[in-house]
Every structure is written in C-alpha cells, then in structure tokens.
Amino acid sequence: MESSKIEFPGSQDVKLSARIDEPDEGMSKGAVLFAHCFTCSKNLRAVSHISRTLTEHGMGVFRFDFTGLGESEGDFADTNFSSNIEDLVAAAEYMARQWATPRMLMGHSLGGAAVLQATHHISSVEAVATVGAPCNPEHVTHHLMDKMEEIEKKGKARVKLAGRVFTIKKQFLDDLKEQKMNDIISNLDRPLLIFHSPVDQTVGIDNAAHIYKLAKHPKSFISLDDADHLLTNEEDAKYVGSVTSAWVDRYL
C-alpha cells in the first residue's frame, strides 16, 4: 500500500488533514471515502486496518480528520453533525478534482450516520457501508448527560470524551435534534452494508436493526460477533475490510 498525507480545504475554510491509501498495483474497484467516529481521527488503528485491507483488495481509500479533530485545523466547538456532512462533501469534491471520484462511502459510528446522510449530496456514490452506526446522530448525547443542563443554561460546557476534553456548544445539540434520519435512510437508494456487534456497549445492536428495517433492498447485515465498538482487535477490523471488499464486487 502506498500512503500519502495531504491537506484540502474543508467546509469552514480551514485545512483538513487526510491520507490517501492506494493499492500497489492500482485501483481495480474504485475509491472509498471514509468517515471516522465521534471525536476520533483518521489514524485510529481500526481505520488504518480497514483501509489497508481494502487496498489489498484493489480499493483506494481517502480518510480524513473532521474540522477541529486529529491533525485538521479549526475549532471543534464550532462544528456539528451538519458541518461533518459538509466536510464529507468537500472531501468528495477534492477527491474528484485531484485523485479519484468516490464510488463508495464508509463510516464508523457517528461517521456511519454521517455517510448515510452525505450520500444524498454526492451523486457519484454507488454503495454505502456503516460500522457500529447509530440510527440517529442524537444518540451521542448519552455521552453528555451529566453536562446537558449546563450546556442548555450556559450555552456551552467542557466535556471529557475518550480521555480528552472538548467544548460542546448548545448549537451542537440543536443541530442533532434537527436531523431527519428516518427519511434519509428510507430514501438512500444505494446498496447498503451494515456491520454491528451484538455486544457493542457504546451503540446498541438495536440501532443496526432500525437502520436495516428502514433501508430498502439491496441491503445486507453482518454481525461482528464479540467485537467492541472501536474494533480494537485487529482481526475484527480486517474482517470488516475483507467482507466489504467481497460485498462491493457486486455493485462496483
């Protein structure tokens, strides 16, 4: 795999950090745009393992850090779920201009919910895959329960997430409430692959059931057995990559 680090303009006119992972012998299946989980980054081990496995099967992968996260510029406090969608669209436009048109979207956790919505704004997408995705982005508020009152009263609060402290503003919560995910999923109009672990303690398996029920065929569900939410076991991440590659053969 050949991996190169680049920067591109995001939706808020700041530079976003990305990696382009390409197969050694060129892409035979097309390019994938990958969205990471809430407050994570493109360099999460699971993302790297999934990307490497996809490239081993002839797929190129474009993975990037959302505004204010990882190595990207910008202030996370000024972002929300809608701005994540806008970052995905900006990434897709950059890919089409400078590298390869994205033919597939793939997202982990909240990134999975984001790609479901972004699909409606990226016409080149022919298939979608989600990993441990919530059926509604408002699901992330359970991480903020002890700070919700402070956010509502003061307009913002400092919240510790995954060992780091982030500022969450009221506009972030308001934006989550405005999302209409049921309609988005019902009208996806793309082949959909859903990965989820039945023992996921962060995003329950009922979320996958809800997405599957709403989505129209062709749709597929793959159980991740005893995997945790972040796919910390390397074999689980590689399994996601290899199954995705086999599944997408039918559509790309």
HUFENSUL-V367121 format. One line per field, one symbol per residue. phi: phi as a letter, one per 40 degrees, with the letter a starting at -180 (. if undefined). A space follows every 50 residues. Layout:
BEGIN
phi=???
END
This chain:
BEGIN
phi=.bbbcbbacccbgbcbcabbbbccbgcbbhbbbbbccdgcaccddccccc ccccccbgbcbbbaccdgbfbcchbdccbaccccccccccccccdccbaa ccbabbabfccccccdccdcbbcccbabbbbfcccaccdccccbdcbccc ccccgaacbcbfgbbbcbcdcccccccccbcdcdccbdfadbbbbaccbc ccbcccccccccccccccaabbccfbccccfccdcccccdcccdccccdc bb
END
